[in-house]
Amino acid sequence: MNKTDRRKYERVEVHNPISYESIDKDGEIVFKSMGRTLNVSRTGIMLEIAQLIKAEYVSLSIVDLEDNFIKIKGQLIYCRRIDSGLYQAGIRFIASEDEKAEFAVQLIRLHHSKKDNMYVNVAA
């Protein structure tokens, strides 16, 4: 059976470290950790993380290429264990359209910068 993709925005594959905080219903931080981005769109992100997120909301943080700290809030859509024993978390951004777009753009820039800066020194 062919599954129809109903996403409004295309996902872009990115692999960057990211920090996140789980936030309870009272707005208190209950857990902090690091993960890795798998993909991002204008509306959300998928992470690969080591522990199950149980909170409904998360705060995501990155440092951009100019060393600016960028943060965005999100709502946890799902968090499921994968074959490797890690978890994948789908998170929908909760922010203005401009903030969502800026966060996604910065993640993509980081990903491409990392790829562009990789080289092998073959000089003897």
Kinemage of the C-alpha trace (Angstrom):
@kinemage 1
@onewidth
@group {chain A} dominant
@subgroup {mainchain}
@vectorlist {calphas} color= white
{ca met a 1} P 0.000 0.000 0.000
{ca asn a 2} L 1.343 3.422 -0.959
{ca lys a 3} L 1.314 5.872 1.943
{ca thr a 4} L 0.585 9.493 1.037
{ca asp a 5} L 2.875 12.127 2.536
{ca arg a 6} L 0.640 14.900 3.888
{ca arg a 7} L 3.444 17.124 5.121
{ca lys a 8} L 3.103 20.773 4.178
{ca tyr a 9} L 6.871 21.411 4.189
{ca glu a 10} L 9.699 19.211 2.952
{ca arg a 11} L 12.011 17.647 5.517
{ca val a 12} L 15.726 18.317 5.116
{ca glu a 13} L 18.195 15.749 6.401
{ca val a 14} L 20.576 17.305 8.923
{ca his a 15} L 22.911 15.699 11.431
{ca asn a 16} L 23.906 18.124 14.157
{ca pro a 17} L 24.234 17.891 17.909
{ca ile a 18} L 21.390 19.602 19.748
{ca ser a 19} L 20.576 20.149 23.395
{ca tyr a 20} L 17.077 19.814 24.730
{ca glu a 21} L 15.169 20.312 27.937
{ca ser a 22} L 11.971 18.488 28.846
{ca ile a 23} L 9.416 20.882 30.314
{ca asp a 24} L 6.511 19.841 32.554
{ca lys a 25} L 2.976 21.288 32.507
{ca asp a 26} L 4.022 23.986 35.001
{ca gly a 27} L 6.866 25.173 32.760
{ca glu a 28} L 9.577 23.649 34.941
{ca ile a 29} L 12.597 21.899 33.407
{ca val a 30} L 12.523 18.235 34.436
{ca phe a 31} L 15.326 16.831 32.300
{ca lys a 32} L 18.247 18.118 30.198
{ca ser a 33} L 20.235 16.182 27.636
{ca met a 34} L 21.848 16.159 24.202
{ca gly a 35} L 20.734 14.470 21.030
{ca arg a 36} L 21.283 14.501 17.302
{ca thr a 37} L 19.067 16.004 14.655
{ca leu a 38} L 17.888 13.688 11.883
{ca asn a 39} L 15.765 16.074 9.849
{ca val a 40} L 14.089 19.459 10.057
{ca ser a 41} L 11.318 21.352 8.295
{ca arg a 42} L 9.740 24.768 8.813
{ca thr a 43} L 7.318 23.245 11.290
{ca gly a 44} L 9.303 20.680 13.233
{ca ile a 45} L 12.232 18.397 13.789
{ca met a 46} L 13.099 14.750 14.351
{ca leu a 47} L 15.741 13.907 16.933
{ca glu a 48} L 17.675 10.803 17.847
{ca ile a 49} L 18.106 10.676 21.615
{ca ala a 50} L 19.223 8.256 24.312
{ca gln a 51} L 16.267 8.554 26.705
{ca leu a 52} L 12.513 8.573 26.363
{ca ile a 53} L 10.962 12.036 26.617
{ca lys a 54} L 7.877 11.912 28.810
{ca ala a 55} L 7.071 15.638 28.932
{ca glu a 56} L 4.648 17.282 26.523
{ca tyr a 57} L 6.963 20.215 25.745
{ca val a 58} L 10.665 20.620 25.035
{ca ser a 59} L 13.046 23.497 24.554
{ca leu a 60} L 15.659 22.982 21.816
{ca ser a 61} L 19.004 24.841 21.683
{ca ile a 62} L 21.797 25.182 19.154
{ca val a 63} L 24.795 27.441 18.636
{ca asp a 64} L 24.867 28.878 15.096
{ca leu a 65} L 27.900 29.550 12.901
{ca glu a 66} L 28.334 33.013 14.446
{ca asp a 67} L 28.313 31.527 17.988
{ca asn a 68} L 24.807 32.825 18.720
{ca phe a 69} L 22.691 30.727 21.067
{ca ile a 70} L 19.350 29.959 19.382
{ca lys a 71} L 16.454 28.419 21.275
{ca ile a 72} L 12.978 27.306 20.238
{ca lys a 73} L 10.104 25.675 22.083
{ca gly a 74} L 8.356 22.595 20.743
{ca gln a 75} L 5.574 20.157 21.478
{ca leu a 76} L 6.427 16.472 21.581
{ca ile a 77} L 4.358 14.640 18.958
{ca tyr a 78} L 5.874 11.201 19.537
{ca cys a 79} L 8.877 9.496 21.078
{ca arg a 80} L 9.504 5.865 20.180
{ca arg a 81} L 12.279 3.365 20.705
{ca ile a 82} L 14.100 2.201 17.563
{ca asp a 83} L 16.038 -0.989 16.842
{ca ser a 84} L 19.358 0.500 17.980
{ca gly a 85} L 17.936 1.012 21.490
{ca leu a 86} L 17.867 4.785 21.024
{ca tyr a 87} L 14.714 6.866 20.617
{ca gln a 88} L 13.354 9.029 17.831
{ca ala a 89} L 11.364 12.074 18.855
{ca gly a 90} L 9.149 14.092 16.543
{ca ile a 91} L 8.710 17.651 17.743
{ca arg a 92} L 6.473 20.410 16.358
{ca phe a 93} L 7.849 23.932 16.777
{ca ile a 94} L 5.834 26.411 18.852
{ca ala a 95} L 6.960 29.855 17.711
{ca ser a 96} L 6.291 32.556 15.168
{ca glu a 97} L 6.688 31.612 11.502
{ca asp a 98} L 9.874 33.702 11.337
{ca glu a 99} L 11.373 31.991 14.397
{ca lys a 100} L 10.541 28.536 13.024
{ca ala a 101} L 12.105 29.344 9.666
{ca glu a 102} L 15.216 30.870 11.265
{ca phe a 103} L 15.801 27.853 13.497
{ca ala a 104} L 15.458 25.458 10.531
{ca val a 105} L 17.742 27.600 8.344
{ca gln a 106} L 20.432 27.736 11.029
{ca leu a 107} L 20.364 23.939 11.463
{ca ile a 108} L 20.713 23.465 7.710
{ca arg a 109} L 23.563 25.997 7.543
{ca leu a 110} L 25.368 24.192 10.375
{ca his a 111} L 24.963 20.862 8.628
{ca his a 112} L 26.312 22.136 5.309
{ca ser a 113} L 29.140 24.066 6.948
{ca lys a 114} L 30.262 20.918 8.719
{ca lys a 115} L 30.254 18.997 5.419
{ca asp a 116} L 32.070 21.798 3.561
{ca asn a 117} L 34.802 21.970 6.210
{ca met a 118} L 35.655 18.274 6.105
{ca tyr a 119} L 38.806 17.443 4.209
{ca val a 120} L 41.641 14.994 4.242
{ca asn a 121} L 45.178 16.316 4.353
{ca val a 122} L 47.182 14.175 1.943
{ca ala a 123} L 50.348 16.284 2.010
{ca ala a 124} L 53.393 14.402 3.203
